[in-house]
Amino acid sequence: MQTTFTKDQLEDPGTARANQILRTCVHCGFCTATCPTYQVLGDELDSPRGRIYLIKDMLENERVPDARTVKHIDRCLSCLACMTTCPSGVHYMHLVDHAREYIEKHYDRPWHDKALRWMLARILPYPGRFRVALLGAKIAKPFAGLIPDARLRAMLAMAPKRIPPVSRNDDPQSFAPKTEKRMRVALMTGCAQKALNTDINDATIRLLTRLGCEVVVAKGAGCCGALTHHMGKTGESHATAAKNVRAWTAEMKTEGLDAIVINTSGCGTTVKDYGHMFAQSDLAEDAGRVAGIAMDISELLTRLDIPEGAAKGLRVAYHAACSLQHGQKVKTAPKDLLKRAGFEVVEPADSHLCCGSAGTYNLMQPEISGKLKARKVRTLEARKPDVIAAGNIGCMMQIGGGTDLPVVHTVELLDWATGGPKPRSLT
């Protein structure tokens, strides 16, 4: 794609990176075949190719974003299926993230949109606040039909039947290995996950210590920054991400770390991109080191050679989270681990398509998200599984809201298969 950015415009690192990405695109349209929003809406401007044209026009002309451009970029899930299918290697993630930052700076949203985004940015990354909000949503849930805004109704629907008690395992500390020490790893405990489902981190710690890992929850680490990053709130997202970089770097410089393990794939995609996020800052070197040893829990378990288990007689439908299969290119490891542990693993049709969760997307775009959820649930249930497994809390909540089948994290099944307790949702 030909671009006409001026020399002055290219002095900005974000614009320079956008220019590189735009020039890679050859207009082929392969991305439209795997874009969930294009599949649902059928509008060229709701495809990656269409959004690329809108972003190019907006950035080159340095114009104030109009409502039409913002609407179509807001509708993007950032599922990154387009990056998997693109034959030219267009790094759409960096491009759309820069466009969102530009929109956040230059577009005056309607007051109710601004209020909603402000509220989400002040609640979701903070487990304590999120717990209070979930409790309020649970109380208000019976009255959801009286609320006219579909986005607010979606927030009420998000409240789980059971809000788990705080897990003290999420506090800064170190867990000794149960067998001969093989690794020292830092566990990213996340933010929303600590309020929605504490069983995931607990299972991760049990499993890793059983396999010979010292597991560290680093003091000062918290939200990865993804939620605010995808809203274009770069200052806020970088501030929280910087805390993680400093916390993990401190561990690396003292007793050392072999890996930073992440069991929420949306967070993993962001942490692995810290090198790019901080490339122009004084944290560049440390951020690059952190990103270099960050890995999904399934990647680490593959290295640890999880014990082979006898057949469990349980049929597991594996849902591939977009942030794992497209963002991190981790595709076979979770399935291979489940099979090795003794589970029968099946996959739904169109497993490359998003379930509609996508961070805050199910709250901001509930209608599109609902259609994607319904399709994903249909394809999963069609495989007649006993349980659905996924590697991302957002997907688990989204799919769980549309099916009566139990939905668990992959690590919960692996923990159970190697001596841990049966996942709560299966009891």
Secondary structure, 3 states (H helix, E strand, C coil): CCCCCCCCHHHCHHHHHHHHHHHHCCCCCHHHHCCHHHHHHCCHHHCHHHHHHHHHHHHHCCCCCCHHHHHHHHCCCCCCHHHHHCCCCCCHHHHHHHHHHHHHHHCCCCHHHHHHHHHHHHHCCCHHHHHHHHHHHHHHHHHHHHCCCHHHHHHHHCCCCCCCCCCHHHCCEEECCCCCCCEEEEEECCCHHHHHCCHHHHHHHHHHHHCCEEEEECCCCCCCCHHHHCCCCHHHHHHHHHHHHHHHHHHHHHCCCCEEEECCHHHHHHHCCHHHHCCCCCCHHHHHHHHHHEEEHHHHHHHHCCCCCCCCCCEEEECCCHHHHHHCCCCCHHHHHHHHCCCEEECCCCCCCCCCCCCCHHHHCHHHHHHHHHHHHHHHHCCCCCEEEECCHHHHHHHHCCCCCCEEEHHHHHHHHCCCCCCHHHC
